[in-house]
Amino acid sequence: MLLAMIVITQSQQPSASPDIFISYQWDKQREVTALYNKLTGLGYSCWLDVMQIGGGDSLYEKIDSGIRGCRVLLACITRRFALSPSCRSETFHRVEQ
């Protein structure tokens, strides 16, 4: 089962940042990539790790920048997401700002 939690926030970065930051646990990467494709097809700009992070990039800096710049954090919550310290950290990092 995949649940979603949406947090709408004030962006702290320039408007060039993606509107939606998608947070998920890797066991649902196929479904989340399909969601990313659907949202971008509808005209939304989205941040998804596999689309934004390349070789040589600092993983945590890229995630932090994506989270700080988004207007909406979309957390795709599964049991594994809830048990993952990294996933929870991404979500609460943005909520606490």
MDAnalysis code that builds the backbone (N, CA, C; Angstrom):
import MDAnalysis as mda
import numpy as np

u = mda.Universe.empty(291, n_residues=97, atom_resindex=np.repeat(np.arange(97), 3), trajectory=True)
u.add_TopologyAttr("name", ["N", "CA", "C"] * 97)
u.add_TopologyAttr("resid", np.arange(1, 98))
u.add_TopologyAttr("resname", ["MET", "LEU", "LEU", "ALA", "MET", "ILE", "VAL", "ILE", "THR", "GLN", "SER", "GLN", "GLN", "PRO", "SER", "ALA", "SER", "PRO", "ASP", "ILE", "PHE", "ILE", "SER", "TYR", "GLN", "TRP", "ASP", "LYS", "GLN", "ARG", "GLU", "VAL", "THR", "ALA", "LEU", "TYR", "ASN", "LYS", "LEU", "THR", "GLY", "LEU", "GLY", "TYR", "SER", "CYS", "TRP", "LEU", "ASP", "VAL", "MET", "GLN", "ILE", "GLY", "GLY", "GLY", "ASP", "SER", "LEU", "TYR", "GLU", "LYS", "ILE", "ASP", "SER", "GLY", "ILE", "ARG", "GLY", "CYS", "ARG", "VAL", "LEU", "LEU", "ALA", "CYS", "ILE", "THR", "ARG", "ARG", "PHE", "ALA", "LEU", "SER", "PRO", "SER", "CYS", "ARG", "SER", "GLU", "THR", "PHE", "HIS", "ARG", "VAL", "GLU", "GLN"])
u.atoms.positions = np.array([
    [0.837, -1.172, 0.000],
    [0.000, 0.000, 0.000],
    [0.885, 1.239, 0.000],
    [0.495, 2.221, -0.792],
    [1.238, 3.466, -0.910],
    [0.311, 4.607, -0.529],
    [0.662, 5.330, 0.515],
    [-0.099, 6.492, 0.969],
    [0.710, 7.734, 0.660],
    [0.052, 8.854, 0.576],
    [0.762, 10.098, 0.308],
    [0.454, 11.125, 1.377],
    [1.471, 11.840, 1.783],
    [1.312, 12.968, 2.683],
    [1.826, 14.177, 1.925],
    [1.034, 15.221, 1.855],
    [1.427, 16.417, 1.127],
    [1.593, 17.558, 2.120],
    [2.731, 18.202, 2.059],
    [3.010, 19.354, 2.913],
    [3.232, 20.550, 1.995],
    [2.392, 21.561, 2.111],
    [2.530, 22.763, 1.299],
    [3.259, 23.804, 2.143],
    [4.333, 24.344, 1.574],
    [5.188, 25.236, 2.349],
    [5.567, 26.467, 1.538],
    [6.191, 27.404, 2.191],
    [6.781, 28.566, 1.531],
    [8.200, 28.192, 1.111],
    [8.502, 28.293, -0.164],
    [9.840, 27.996, -0.650],
    [10.840, 28.995, -0.102],
    [12.030, 28.499, 0.233],
    [13.096, 29.369, 0.705],
    [14.154, 29.580, -0.378],
    [13.881, 29.108, -1.575],
    [14.822, 29.213, -2.680],
    [14.167, 29.974, -3.839],
    [14.952, 30.368, -4.833],
    [14.387, 31.041, -5.999],
    [13.345, 30.167, -6.692],
    [12.468, 30.809, -7.449],
    [11.369, 30.098, -8.097],
    [11.825, 29.101, -9.160],
    [13.114, 29.069, -9.500],
    [13.618, 28.101, -10.470],
    [13.628, 26.682, -9.898],
    [13.454, 26.558, -8.589],
    [13.421, 25.243, -7.956],
    [12.136, 24.526, -8.338],
    [12.166, 23.190, -8.390],
    [10.948, 22.438, -8.706],
    [9.836, 22.703, -7.685],
    [8.605, 22.659, -8.163],
    [7.442, 22.860, -7.300],
    [7.277, 21.737, -6.289],
    [7.491, 20.509, -6.728],
    [7.171, 19.327, -5.913],
    [8.428, 18.495, -5.659],
    [8.704, 18.233, -4.399],
    [9.781, 17.320, -4.009],
    [9.117, 15.996, -3.660],
    [9.516, 14.931, -4.339],
    [8.921, 13.614, -4.101],
    [9.869, 12.790, -3.241],
    [9.386, 12.411, -2.064],
    [10.150, 11.597, -1.119],
    [9.534, 10.200, -1.090],
    [10.376, 9.179, -1.135],
    [9.878, 7.801, -1.186],
    [10.971, 6.847, -0.736],
    [10.596, 5.608, -0.507],
    [11.554, 4.559, -0.178],
    [11.778, 3.745, -1.448],
    [12.998, 3.367, -1.700],
    [13.391, 2.798, -2.987],
    [12.611, 1.567, -3.422],
    [11.960, 0.854, -2.522],
    [11.223, -0.333, -2.962],
    [10.028, 0.033, -3.836],
    [9.664, 1.303, -3.871],
    [8.545, 1.771, -4.705],
    [9.018, 2.672, -5.847],
    [10.280, 2.542, -6.233],
    [10.844, 3.428, -7.244],
    [10.078, 3.371, -8.574],
    [9.668, 2.202, -8.989],
    [8.945, 2.078, -10.266],
    [7.639, 2.871, -10.228],
    [6.857, 2.702, -9.152],
    [5.580, 3.406, -9.028],
    [5.788, 4.916, -8.891],
    [6.808, 5.306, -8.137],
    [7.064, 6.728, -7.921],
    [7.583, 7.380, -9.203],
    [8.370, 6.669, -9.974],
    [8.819, 7.198, -11.266],
    [7.624, 7.409, -12.193],
    [6.661, 6.499, -12.165],
    [5.441, 6.672, -12.960],
    [4.666, 7.910, -12.490],
    [4.609, 8.128, -11.177],
    [3.961, 9.317, -10.623],
    [4.691, 10.581, -11.083],
    [6.010, 10.570, -11.016],
    [6.840, 11.686, -11.498],
    [6.506, 11.992, -12.959],
    [6.471, 10.952, -13.789],
    [6.175, 11.136, -15.208],
    [4.778, 11.718, -15.423],
    [3.816, 11.272, -14.645],
    [2.446, 11.789, -14.744],
    [2.407, 13.266, -14.355],
    [3.022, 13.609, -13.211],
    [3.015, 14.994, -12.752],
    [3.749, 15.930, -13.716],
    [4.909, 15.511, -14.210],
    [5.638, 16.363, -15.159],
    [4.875, 16.473, -16.476],
    [4.181, 15.403, -16.860],
    [3.352, 15.445, -18.056],
    [2.194, 16.423, -17.934],
    [1.753, 16.668, -16.701],
    [0.683, 17.630, -16.442],
    [1.214, 19.057, -16.285],
    [2.541, 19.204, -16.396],
    [3.138, 20.532, -16.352],
    [3.761, 20.936, -15.032],
    [3.775, 20.058, -14.048],
    [4.407, 20.364, -12.763],
    [5.904, 20.100, -12.853],
    [6.687, 20.939, -12.200],
    [8.114, 20.659, -12.110],
    [8.328, 19.874, -10.824],
    [9.029, 18.757, -10.941],
    [9.196, 17.838, -9.811],
    [10.665, 17.531, -9.563],
    [10.972, 17.280, -8.306],
    [12.306, 16.851, -7.887],
    [12.203, 15.387, -7.487],
    [12.960, 14.536, -8.154],
    [13.030, 13.114, -7.834],
    [14.503, 12.723, -7.885],
    [14.982, 12.065, -6.861],
    [16.416, 11.793, -6.729],
    [17.041, 11.210, -7.988],
    [16.425, 10.216, -8.586],
    [17.030, 9.560, -9.746],
    [17.064, 10.461, -10.977],
    [16.306, 11.547, -10.962],
    [16.302, 12.497, -12.074],
    [17.241, 13.683, -11.812],
    [17.513, 14.001, -10.551],
    [18.272, 15.192, -10.209],
    [19.691, 14.946, -9.718],
    [19.999, 13.763, -9.257],
    [21.325, 13.510, -8.691],
    [22.159, 12.715, -9.686],
    [23.324, 13.259, -10.003],
    [24.215, 12.600, -10.940],
    [25.514, 12.204, -10.275],
    [26.357, 11.548, -11.031],
    [27.655, 11.138, -10.525],
    [28.471, 12.341, -10.076],
    [29.077, 12.239, -8.931],
    [29.896, 13.316, -8.397],
    [29.119, 14.341, -7.584],
    [27.790, 14.286, -7.626],
    [26.981, 15.209, -6.824],
    [27.025, 14.806, -5.357],
    [26.884, 15.785, -4.510],
    [26.766, 15.524, -3.073],
    [25.303, 15.171, -2.796],
    [25.052, 13.935, -2.442],
    [23.696, 13.437, -2.218],
    [22.925, 14.319, -1.245],
    [23.492, 14.566, -0.079],
    [22.780, 15.311, 0.953],
    [22.586, 16.784, 0.588],
    [23.559, 17.376, -0.091],
    [23.400, 18.774, -0.522],
    [22.292, 18.899, -1.559],
    [22.234, 17.963, -2.500],
    [21.192, 17.997, -3.526],
    [19.810, 17.799, -2.909],
    [19.697, 16.860, -1.976],
    [18.415, 16.621, -1.309],
    [18.015, 17.855, -0.511],
    [18.945, 18.426, 0.247],
    [18.652, 19.603, 1.050],
    [18.183, 20.759, 0.170],
    [18.860, 20.988, -0.928],
    [18.490, 22.058, -1.843],
    [17.098, 21.813, -2.442],
    [16.832, 20.565, -2.826],
    [15.528, 20.230, -3.379],
    [14.409, 20.421, -2.377],
    [14.644, 20.021, -1.140],
    [13.636, 20.166, -0.093],
    [13.399, 21.639, 0.216],
    [14.470, 22.408, 0.355],
    [14.329, 23.828, 0.693],
    [13.645, 24.616, -0.427],
    [13.830, 24.190, -1.659],
    [13.289, 24.936, -2.783],
    [11.862, 24.589, -3.164],
    [11.363, 23.479, -2.695],
    [10.040, 23.035, -3.141],
    [8.916, 23.830, -2.487],
    [7.768, 23.854, -3.162],
    [6.563, 24.434, -2.574],
    [5.703, 23.342, -1.965],
    [5.855, 22.122, -2.484],
    [5.079, 20.974, -2.004],
    [6.025, 19.806, -1.792],
    [5.952, 19.185, -0.612],
    [6.685, 17.951, -0.362],
    [5.662, 16.824, -0.428],
    [5.859, 15.919, -1.359],
    [4.971, 14.775, -1.534],
    [5.692, 13.542, -1.015],
    [5.278, 13.055, 0.141],
    [5.900, 11.872, 0.746],
    [5.043, 10.658, 0.423],
    [5.617, 9.715, -0.284],
    [4.932, 8.477, -0.650],
    [5.240, 7.461, 0.457],
    [4.296, 7.304, 1.337],
    [4.551, 6.566, 2.571],
    [4.145, 5.100, 2.453],
    [5.099, 4.242, 2.763],
    [4.878, 2.803, 2.858],
    [5.393, 2.381, 4.234],
    [5.209, 1.138, 4.540],
    [5.731, 0.635, 5.821],
    [7.254, 0.828, 5.890],
    [7.944, 0.505, 4.800],
    [9.410, 0.670, 4.789],
    [9.817, 2.141, 4.880],
    [9.042, 3.030, 4.269],
    [9.302, 4.462, 4.385],
    [9.236, 4.869, 5.851],
    [8.181, 4.446, 6.530],
    [7.977, 4.807, 7.937],
    [9.097, 4.284, 8.830],
    [9.717, 3.177, 8.444],
    [10.789, 2.591, 9.241],
    [12.181, 3.111, 8.861],
    [12.257, 3.878, 7.772],
    [13.548, 4.360, 7.280],
    [13.932, 5.695, 7.910],
    [15.050, 5.734, 8.642],
    [15.494, 7.008, 9.216],
    [15.745, 8.075, 8.140],
    [16.272, 7.692, 6.995],
    [16.548, 8.656, 5.922],
    [15.261, 9.258, 5.370],
    [14.265, 8.422, 5.136],
    [12.989, 8.910, 4.598],
    [12.304, 9.835, 5.594],
    [12.265, 9.429, 6.837],
    [11.635, 10.273, 7.861],
    [12.376, 11.593, 7.999],
    [13.694, 11.556, 7.906],
    [14.496, 12.760, 8.019],
    [14.154, 13.754, 6.910],
    [14.015, 13.287, 5.668],
    [13.647, 14.164, 4.552],
    [12.329, 14.864, 4.836],
    [11.353, 14.099, 5.260],
    [10.018, 14.646, 5.490],
    [10.025, 15.656, 6.625],
    [10.578, 15.289, 7.754],
    [10.547, 16.188, 8.901],
    [11.487, 17.370, 8.745],
    [12.534, 17.218, 7.935],
    [13.443, 18.337, 7.645],
    [12.647, 19.499, 7.063],
    [11.753, 19.201, 6.138],
    [10.983, 20.249, 5.478],
    [9.863, 20.767, 6.381],
    [9.227, 19.897, 7.104],
    [8.129, 20.298, 7.982],
    [8.632, 21.259, 9.048],
    [9.833, 21.046, 9.549],
    [10.372, 21.866, 10.640],
    [10.846, 23.234, 10.182],
    [10.986, 23.467, 8.898],
    [11.519, 24.753, 8.416],
    [10.504, 25.854, 8.517],
])
